Amino acid sequence: MLFVIDIGNSHTVTGLYDHDQLVGQWRLKSDRDRTADELAINYSALFAMTGIDKRRITGIVIASVVPILETAWLSCCREHFSANLDHPPLIVSAKTVSDLIAIRTDNPHEVGADRLVNGIAAWERFRSDLIVIDFGTAITFDCVTARCEYIGGIIFPGIGISLEALATRTAKLPHIDVSEPSRRIIGTNTVQAMKNGILFGYGAMINGLTRGIAREMTRKEEDVQVVATGGMAALIAPYASTIGHIDGNLTLDGLRIIWAMNQTP
């Protein structure tokens, strides 16, 4: 079995694959104070709850944007989940995926591992010009050509950050829940106005940026596939007509693909 680990700023998403089948998936907060032993206790319990024997793990692949947690996870995997590994844990970086995707940016080594993973996963699925949107702590747009070249993208504050800023930096605006859909742009009360600002505002921004990026990438906008992932993707998609596909497991599948390709002679 393959243990895949995506360490993000807010959450760490992990999965277990039995060949190509995702048989277990977990999402926990990315606690920077967590030790290797604490990680091992948590995940040993989660495996046991799912009826999975950790001794079946023969491969581990990690993508991380939090260096201190990457160190803790590496120690955890080596000490507690390495009994039957065929190879040492694979850390995703510009170097380790250089044979899978060409990075055409000013500084390839500063591109986040999760962005490369998403680009590879989406390209393996569509084999076309791509815009991959990841709705995480930050919202990232990643642009991949039909030749599997990563050419750059956009980063801007995520929905959670914007909501927190509204509630904490203004005197009278409350914390709100944006999970309920909205049908009208004009809000008739403060909470509705805030919710509509997030839903319709981010939707319009996604549409505008996607169309602009597509025009820069190719003369035919319709040839660019737009794939969304991340916790807020399904929430914003109804307000962003340019999003063509939603894949909640894009990053995990990308880690599986990268592992498989790195094992091929």
Backbone hydrogen bonds, N-H to C=O, Kabsch-Sander energy under -0.5 kcal/mol:
donor,donor_aa,acceptor,acceptor_aa,energy
2,L,17,Y,-2.6
3,F,59,G,-2.9
4,V,2,L,-0.6
4,V,15,G,-2.8
5,I,61,V,-2.2
6,D,13,V,-2.8
7,I,5,I,-0.6
7,I,63,A,-3.2
8,G,6,D,-0.8
8,G,11,H,-1.9
12,T,28,L,-3.5
13,V,6,D,-2.4
13,V,11,H,-0.5
14,T,12,T,-0.5
14,T,26,W,-2.7
15,G,4,V,-2.3
16,L,24,G,-2.4
17,Y,2,L,-2.8
18,D,21,Q,-2.9
19,H,17,Y,-0.8
21,Q,18,D,-1.8
22,L,20,D,-0.5
23,V,16,L,-2.7
23,V,21,Q,-0.8
24,G,16,L,-1.1
26,W,14,T,-2.4
28,L,12,T,-2.4
30,S,10,S,-2.3
31,D,29,K,-1.5
32,R,30,S,-0.8
34,R,31,D,-1.8
39,L,35,T,-2.3
40,A,36,A,-2.1
41,I,37,D,-2.3
42,N,38,E,-2.4
43,Y,39,L,-2.6
44,S,40,A,-2.3
45,A,41,I,-1.8
46,L,42,N,-2.0
47,F,43,Y,-2.7
48,A,44,S,-2.2
49,M,45,A,-2.3
50,T,46,L,-1.4
51,G,47,F,-0.6
51,G,48,A,-0.9
52,I,47,F,-3.0
54,K,52,I,-0.7
56,R,53,D,-2.4
57,I,54,K,-1.6
58,T,1,M,-2.9
59,G,1,M,-1.4
61,V,3,F,-2.1
62,I,90,L,-3.1
63,A,5,I,-2.7
65,V,7,I,-1.9
69,L,66,V,-0.7
70,E,66,V,-2.2
71,T,67,P,-2.0
72,A,68,I,-1.5
73,W,69,L,-2.8
74,L,70,E,-2.5
75,S,71,T,-2.1
76,C,72,A,-2.4
77,C,73,W,-2.9
78,R,74,L,-2.3
79,E,75,S,-2.1
80,H,76,C,-2.6
81,F,76,C,-0.6
81,F,77,C,-1.5
84,N,57,I,-0.5
85,L,82,S,-1.2
86,D,58,T,-2.7
87,H,58,T,-0.6
90,L,60,I,-2.7
91,I,89,P,-0.5
92,V,62,I,-3.0
92,V,90,L,-0.6
97,V,93,S,-1.4
98,S,95,K,-1.1
100,L,97,V,-1.8
101,I,97,V,-1.9
102,A,148,C,-2.1
103,I,101,I,-0.5
104,R,102,A,-0.8
104,R,150,Y,-3.3
105,T,103,I,-0.6
110,E,107,N,-2.1
111,V,108,P,-1.3
115,R,112,G,-0.5
116,L,112,G,-1.6
117,V,113,A,-2.4
118,N,114,D,-2.4
119,G,115,R,-2.0
120,I,116,L,-2.5
121,A,117,V,-2.5
122,A,118,N,-2.6
123,W,119,G,-2.2
124,E,120,I,-2.4
125,R,121,A,-1.1
126,F,122,A,-2.5
127,R,123,W,-2.2
130,L,144,V,-3.3
131,I,225,Q,-2.6
132,V,142,D,-2.8
133,I,131,I,-0.6
133,I,227,V,-3.2
134,D,132,V,-0.5
134,D,140,T,-2.4
135,F,133,I,-0.6
135,F,229,T,-2.9
136,G,134,D,-1.3
136,G,138,A,-1.6
139,I,156,F,-3.0
140,T,134,D,-1.8
140,T,138,A,-0.6
141,F,154,I,-2.7
142,D,132,V,-2.4
143,C,152,G,-2.8
144,V,130,L,-2.0
144,V,142,D,-0.5
145,T,149,E,-2.2
148,C,145,T,-2.0
150,Y,102,A,-3.3
151,I,143,C,-2.3
151,I,149,E,-0.7
152,G,143,C,-0.6
154,I,141,F,-1.7
156,F,139,I,-2.0
158,G,137,T,-1.7
162,S,158,G,-1.9
163,L,159,I,-2.6
164,E,160,G,-2.3
165,A,161,I,-2.4
166,L,162,S,-2.2
167,A,163,L,-2.0
168,T,164,E,-2.4
169,R,165,A,-2.3
170,T,166,L,-0.5
178,V,176,I,-0.5
187,G,185,I,-0.5
193,A,189,N,-2.6
194,M,190,T,-2.4
195,K,191,V,-2.6
196,N,192,Q,-2.8
197,G,193,A,-1.9
198,I,194,M,-1.8
199,L,195,K,-2.7
200,F,196,N,-2.0
201,G,196,N,-1.0
201,G,197,G,-0.6
202,Y,198,I,-2.4
203,G,199,L,-1.8
204,A,200,F,-2.6
205,M,201,G,-2.2
206,I,202,Y,-2.9
207,N,203,G,-2.4
208,G,204,A,-2.7
209,L,205,M,-2.7
210,T,206,I,-2.6
211,R,207,N,-2.3
212,G,208,G,-2.1
213,I,209,L,-2.9
214,A,210,T,-2.6
215,R,211,R,-1.9
216,E,212,G,-1.5
217,M,213,I,-2.1
218,T,214,A,-2.4
221,E,219,R,-0.8
223,D,220,K,-1.7
224,V,221,E,-1.8
225,Q,129,D,-2.6
225,Q,223,D,-0.6
227,V,131,I,-2.6
227,V,225,Q,-0.6
228,A,245,H,-2.9
229,T,133,I,-2.6
231,G,135,F,-0.5
232,M,135,F,-1.0
233,A,230,G,-1.4
236,I,232,M,-1.9
237,A,233,A,-2.2
239,Y,236,I,-2.3
240,A,237,A,-1.5
243,I,240,A,-1.6
244,G,226,V,-1.4
244,G,242,T,-0.6
245,H,226,V,-1.6
247,D,228,A,-2.7
250,L,247,D,-1.4
253,D,249,N,-2.9
254,G,250,L,-2.2
255,L,251,T,-2.2
256,R,252,L,-2.0
257,I,253,D,-2.5
258,I,254,G,-2.6
259,W,255,L,-2.3
260,A,256,R,-2.5
261,M,257,I,-2.5
262,N,258,I,-1.9
263,Q,259,W,-1.0
263,Q,260,A,-0.5
264,T,260,A,-0.6
